[in-house]
Amino acid sequence: MLRRCLLLIAIFVVCAPSAAAAVVHGTTYEWSTFEALEKTIVLVNSTPPQVMVASSGSYTFDLPEGSYAIRAEYYRGNLLEYCAEEEITIVGGGDFVLDLLMFPPIEEVYLCEDINFSEDLFDYEELPEDEEDSTVLLYATGILSVLAIMAALFLWKRSKKGDGKGRTGGMDGKEDYGYEPVEPEPEAPEEPGELEELEPGGAESAIPSDLQEVLSIIRGRDGRITQKDLRLLLNCSEAKASLMITDLEDRGLVKKVKKGRGNVIILTDL
């Protein structure tokens, strides 16, 4: 009888960890085309660590309960071309799907390291609840004040139009961020049988100098830069930097990709 009890206990101890194990699987995708990346190296920081080469872009790991970081890397030759890293917490057994969206290694510190985006990118700091309430009240008061001023300016301008007077003082009821996007001039219609050739640099020569400075900074970073780094190099406010990036997006010169709580600005002519 005692032998049977010991045998049952031994079987339970051996089988218990496997009963709590889970299967984690997924596919690695290229960020712009969403196509599976073949021959991706996928690893997980389990004990011991597990590594596999996803020949078709799909990977599978058997993991017990716990928290893990799963990292994927794609190399072209000896050069790291794409990478991704995600965290997963496993509670109990089961089947977990975790697909990985692979981005170019634009500054490893921002995209592929285990960092806190809220602290490192934006110097964010949580406020106590009483300070949060006072801050929200302050913001609400400021917004209401701005709306009231805009309404007063609108009524004042409308009354001036009734007297036949134009705008004075250049006030239009909008906040001045020190930058106003310049609308591109409409293109002249092409005449039949006439072909026009664009001169090199002709598209960028038509944009303002401050937007050309933004494009020059992005090219100096191999065509990719985080929005925070761009704002620091321009030495301007967040609102002005955001307006200039939006203007360049409307012109089709750049595109903005969201990553975590930040944005990455990429030239479209890469």
N, C-alpha and C positions, 0 to 999 in steps of 0.2 A: 504493500500500500504506500509506504514511504517512497519507494522508488518511482511509483507512478506519479506521485505528487511532484517530485523533483523533476521528472521528465516533462510534465506539463508546464512547470514554471520555466524550464529551459527553452521549450518551444515558444512560449509566450514572449520571452525576452528577445529571442532571435527574430520573431515575426513582427514584433511591435514597431520597430523603426521602419520596416518596409511598408507597413500598413499606413503610416503617416506620410509616406513619400508622395510627391506629386510630379506630374509630367509638365514641363514648361517647354513650349515650342513656338515657333514663329518664322517669319520670313524677313530678310533684309531687303529694303527698297531704296533705289536711287531717288534723291529728294525732288528732282525736277521732272523726271519722266514716270516715276512710280513703277519702274520695272525692277524685277528681282535681280539682285547683284550676285552673280555666280562666283564661286571660290572665295567667299567671305570667311575670314577667321573670326570665330565667335568664342568667347571665353566667359566663365562665371567664377566668382570668388568663393566657391564652395570649399569644403574641407574633405579631401584635398581639392585644389582647383581643377576645373574641367575645361578642356579646350577641344574644339573641333573645327574642321574646314567644311563649310556649307557649300558643297559643290554646285547645287542648284539654287542656292540662296536660302534654303530652309534648314533650320537647326532644331535639335531636341535635347533636353537635359532632364535627368531624373534627380530631383532635389527634395530633401526633407524639409520640415517646417523651419522657417527663419526668414531673414531679410538678405537679399543678394543684389549685387550689381552685375548686370549682363552687358558686356562691351563687344562691339563688332568693329572690325577694321578691314578695309579693302585696299589692296596694294596693286599698283601698276608698275611692274618691275620692282625696284626697291623703294619707290616713292609712295607714301601714304596718300591716297586720293580721296577716300571717304571714311568717315568714322561715326559712331553713335554709341551712346551709353544710357541705359535706363535701369531703374531700381524696381524690384518686385518683392513683395512680402507674401510668404506662403503660410497659410493657416489651414491645417488638415490636408488630406489628400485631394486628388482631383486632377483636372486638366486645365492648364492655364495657357492662354494665347498671348504672346507679347511680340508684335511686329516692330521692327526697328527701321526708322527713316534715316538714311545715311546722308550726312552733309559733308561738304568739303571741309578740311581741317583749317578753318579760318581762325587763326589764333587759338591754339590748343587750350589756352586758359579759359576761353569762353564756351567752347562747344563740347569738348571731350574730357574735361577734367571733372572730378567730383567737387563742384563748387556750389555756393549758394548765390544764385543770380540776384536775389533781392538785396543782398548785402554788398556783393562785389560790383555789380553793375550800376546800382542806383543809390548806394549808401543808405538803404532803407533802415529805419529803426522804429520798432513798435512803440507806440505811446500808451501810457496808462489810460484807462477808460475815461477818467474825468478830463484828461487833456484831449482825448479824441472828441468828446462831446463838445468841448469849447472850440476845437478847431473846425468841426462841422458847422457849428453855429456861426463862426466867423466867416467861413466860405459862403454860407447861405446868405448872410447879410451883405457880403460883397457882391454876390450875383444879383440880388434884388436891387442894390444901389446902381449897378451898371445898367440893368434893364430900365430902371426909372429914368436915368440920364438919357438913354437911347430913345425912350418914348418922348421925353421932353424935347430932344433935338429934332425928332421926326415931326412933331407938331409945330415946332418953331419954323422949320424949313418949309412945311406945307403952307403956313400962313404967309411966309415971305414970297412963295410962288404966287399966291393970290394977289400980292401987291406988284407983281411983275419984276421982282428982284431975283437975281441968281444966287448961287451959293456964295457965302462969304466965309473967310477964315479957313477954307479947305476942310471943314469938319463934316464928316459923313456918318457919324454915329457908330463908327467901328473902333475897336481898340487898335492903337498904333504899336505894332511890334517892331517897327523899324524896317519893315520889308513888305513890299506889295508885289505879288507875282505879276509879271508882264505877259499879257496875252500875245501869243504868236500871231504875226500878220497873216491874213488869209492868202493862200497861194493863188496866183493868177491862173485862170483856165488855160489849158494848152490848146493851141490852134491846130487844126487838122494838118497832118503831114509835117509838123514841127517837133523835133525831139530836143530836149534840154538835158545837158549833162551837168551833174552836180560837181562843183569843184571840191577837192579834198578840204575837209574842215569847214565846208560851207554851212552845214547844219548847226555846228556849235558856235560859229562866228556870229550867228543871228541872236544868240541868247545873251542875257546880261552878264557883266563881268563877275558878279558874285556867284552866279550859277557855274560859270566856267572855273572859278576857284574850287567849288565843291567837286566838280568832275576831275580836276587836276589832283586833288587830295586822294580821291578814290583810286585813280590810276596809280598813284604812288604807293598804294597798298595792294598792288596786284589785282585791282578791280573789285576788291571786297573789303568792307570795313564795317564795324559796328556803329550804330547811330550815336552811342555815347562818345566813342573816340572821335567821330567826325565833328560832333558839337564842340569837344574840347579843342580840337585843332583849329576850328573856325573862330573860337573864342566869342561865341554868341549865345543868346538865350535858347532854351529848349523850344520855345514857340517859333522863333525865327528859323531854327534848323529844321523843324518839322515842316514849316511852310515851304522852304526851299526844296526839301526832298519831295514833297507832294507835287511841286511845280515840275521837277525833273521827271517824276513818274508820269504826269500828264503829257509830257513831251516824248515819252517812250525812251528816255535815255538811261533810266535806272529802274530797278525793281526792288521792292522791300519784302524781305522774308522774315517772318516772326520766328524767334527762337527763344523759348523760355519766356521771361518777362522783358526781353529786349528785342531789337530788330537788327538785321544785317542788311546793308545796302550793297547791291551788286550791279555793276554795269551791264547793260543789255547787249553791248557789242563784243562781249568776251567770246 
